[in-house]
């Protein structure tokens, strides 16, 4: 479902929309950009209603489902759980060494939630996903909350394997087994799977849908007051992507965000993202999304675009105060 976005009206809105279009058109690849002024509800965008791969950005929706169940009295974040070798997944999982210790790693669901968001730990996220009832439970949460333009995939194991043209096997979670298996996939098979994912990402989200959901979170429309405050607080502790949106923040601005980074093939990356809530010194908050679906540019160029995006929002903040 496409988000309905009104046209720019004020000089500040028109200037921001023009700058975002310029940034989007300058990108060598496929990109979606969106920003919503939470106070006014107005959204500026480029490719705002197209679906782009989320990758680890989708951890936000697992966290949302967790807090929705906490609010319903169905889940206790202080409940202790033990993670073992069987819980491991693939790619970035700082918990791996802890889970492989004799007896595993005993912690709380809240600790896993914090690790999932702030350190983008795939094992922590997949464990939480199973606790809330799996992918379908997250999709139900999104539907119940009226969040549109956002898909939720089958989980890291199945999705990342499919992107590489493979099927998941438990042994892929150990050592470099996933990478070794991926290297054995015929290039044509892997390329076809890679392209199919970018063309129609199973975890795709529209930039407009993303910023609308984040703005509603900020306004307290999705969760209880306590859960809203706690989720935003955790997003503000994110360690990943310090040189993405965060690296472009002007002095006095703050951010709560989640990054996402996809697999690479033939010089392209299927997802290089950052989304979140940025707040000006005035207290005015903006929901932002930069979703790169087929990123070819160098990392410095991608980050520079994100910094220019944030700078455009800061200029809008300055101009809007004068309108």
N, C-alpha and C positions, 0 to 999 in steps of 0.2 A: 504494500500500500504506500503510495506516495504522500509525502508531507506537503501540506498546503502552505506556501510561503508568499507573503505579501511583498510587493515591490518596494524598493527603497523610496523614501519620501523626502527626508531632510537632507541638507547638504552633507552632513556627516555620514548618513547611511549610504548616500550615492557614492561618496568617495571611498568608503570601505568596500562596497560591492565591486567597484571598478578595480581597486587594488587586488582584491581576491581573484577576480577574473584574470588579471594580468599575471599573477603568480601561477595560477593553474595552467594557463596557456603556455607559460615558459617552461613547464616541466616536461622533460624527455621521458615519457612513460604514460602511465594511467594514474590519475590522482583525483581525489575528491576532497574538498575543503568546505568547512562550515563553521560558523560562529553564531551563537544566539545570545543576544543581550537579554539576560535573565529578567531584568526589571521590566523591559518593554515587550519582550516576547518576539522581537524582530530577529529574523535570521538572514545573514548574508552567506552565499555559498557559490561553489563551482562544482558542477556535477553532483549536486546535493541529493538527487534521488536515484543515483546509480549505486549498485551494490559492489562493495570492495571487500577483499579478505580482511578479517579482523585479526586472526592469529590470537596472541595472548590478550588482546583487548577484551576478548570474550570472557576472561576471568572476572570482569566486572559483573557479568550476568549471573555467574555462579555465586558470587558474593551477595548479589541482590536476592537470589533465591534462598540463600542461607539466612539472611536477615529477615526475609518475609516469613520463614518458618520459625525464627526466634520470636517474632512479633505475634505469631499465632500460637505460641506456647508448645510448638512441636519439636523444637531443637534447643539444646542448652550449650552455649559456647564454652562453658567450663567443663563439659564432659571430657573425661580422659579417654584417649584412644592410643593404640600401639600400631605403628607402621613397621612392616617387615619387607623383606626382599620381594614378596609377592605384590606389594603396593607400588613398586617402582614403575616409572613410565619411560620417557625418552627426552632427549635434548636437555634443556636447562632444568636441573633438579638438585639444588644444593643439599637437599635432605638425603641424598643417596648414601653418603658415608654414614649418616646416623642410622638409617634404616637397616644397613648391612651389619651393624654391630650385633653381637650375641644378645638375643632377647629383643632386638629391634629398638625402636625409638618411641617412648611413651610421652605424650604431650596432650594438649587440649585442642579442641576444634578451633578455638580463637587463635591459638598460635599458628595453626595451619592456614587460617584465613589471612592472617598478617603476612605470612611467608608467601602465600599465593599472590597477593597484590603487590607488596613492597619489593619482593625479590623475584617475582614471576616464576615461582617454583611449580613445575608441572606436576610433580608427585603430590604436593600439597593440594593443588587445585583438583586433580583427578580424584583424590580421596574425598574431598568435600562434595564433588559432583555425585559420587556414589551415595554419600550420606543424605543428600537432598532428594534422591530418587532417580538420578540419571538425567540424560539430556531431555527427555520428554517432560520431566518435572520443571526444568528450567524454562522450556518453551511454554509450559502452562503458566508459569509465573509471569513471563513477558506478556502473554495474552491477557491474563487476569488484570494486569496493571495497565493495559491499553498501550503498550509500547509497540510501535510499528516501525517497519523498515529495518528490523533486526532479526537475523536468523541465528540459530544456535546449532552448532555441528554435533557430531557423534562422540566428541571427546578426543583428547590429544592422540592417543594410541592409534585409533582407527583412522582419524583424519590425516595425520602426518604420514602414516603408511600409505594411504590412498594417493596422496599428493606425489609420492615417490613411485607410484605404480606397483605397490606391494600390498600384502595383507599382514596384519599384526601377528607377531609371535612373542610370547613372554620373554624369550631369551634376548630379544632386542633391547631390553631395558638394562642389560649389563655390558660393561666395558664399551667397546666400539662396535658391538654386534650390529646395531642398526645401520651405521655408516658402511660397514663391510658388506652387509646384505644389499644396501642401496647401490653400491658400486657394481654389483653383479647384474643389476637390472639393465636390459638393453636400452641404449640411449633413446631410441625411437619410442619405446614404451614409456620411459620416464618422461620424455618431452610431451607426449600426448596427455598423460595424466596431469602434468604440471599446467599445461595450457587449458585443459578442461576445468581445472580448479579455478584459475584466474577468471575464465570466461563466466563461470557460474559458481561462485564460492559457496560451499555448503554452510559456511559460517559467515556469510556476507552481511554487511550492514551498510546502510546509506548514511552519508555524513549528516543529512538533515534529521534522520531518525535518531542518530546517535546524540546530537546536541539537544534535541528535544527531550530525550530521556534523561540526559544529565541535568538539564535545566529543571525538569520536574523533580529530580532527586534533590537538587539544591533548594527548591521551594517546599520540600517536605510532602510532596504529593504521592510518593511511592512507598515510604516506610514510616514507622512511628518516629517521633521526634528524637528519641534516644538512639534508635538504629540509624537514622539519617546522619546524626552528628558523628556516630562512631565510624560509619563507612567513609564519610568524607575525611575524617581524621586519619584513617588508614591510607586513603588515597594520597593524602598530603605527605605521607612517610615514604612514598615510592622511591626506591634507589635506582631503578633501571632508567636508562635514557636521560642522563643528566645533561647531555648536549642536544637533546631534541627540543621540545617546546620550552622546557625549563631553562635551557641555555640562552634563550632569547628574551627572558623576562627583564623588563626595565627595573631599576632600583625601586624597592618598596612594594612590588607586585609579588603575589604568592600563587602556588599551583598545587592542585591535587589531581593526579593523573595516572593513566595506565598505558604502557607501551605494548606494541605487538610487532614481532619480527618473524618473517616467513623463510622458507627454504629458498636456496639459490640454485639456478641452473643457467648455464650459458650466458653468464653476465647479467642475469635478471634476478630480481628478488620478488617473491610472491607475498608482498606485505611488508611495509616498513611504516609503522603507524605510531601515533600518539594522540590520545584524547583525554579530556579532563575539564576541570573548572579552574579558571584563572581569575584572580581577584585584584582589583586596582587599589591603590592607597585610599581611594574614596569609599571603598567598601562595595563598589559595584562589581558584580560577578558576571563572567562570560563562560558559557559552555562552548568548548572548542573541539574540533575533530580534524585531524590530518590523516587521511587514509591513502597510502600509495599501493596500488594494486599490481603494477608492473614497474618496479623501480630499476632504472638503468643508470641513473646518475650516480656519481661518486658519493660516499657518505658525507663529506664536507658540503657538497652541493645540496643534498637532501636536508641536512641540518640548517644550512643557510636559508633555504626556503621556509622552514619552520620558524626561524628567527624573524624573517621578514613578515611572516603571517602574524606573529605576536606583535611586532612593531606596528603593523597596520591597525591592529585592535587598540593598541595604546594611543595611536593618533586619533582613532575614532572616539576614544574616551575623552581625549582633550577637546576635540571639536564639539562633541555632544554637550559638553559642559557650557560651551559658548552659544549653542543654538537657542 
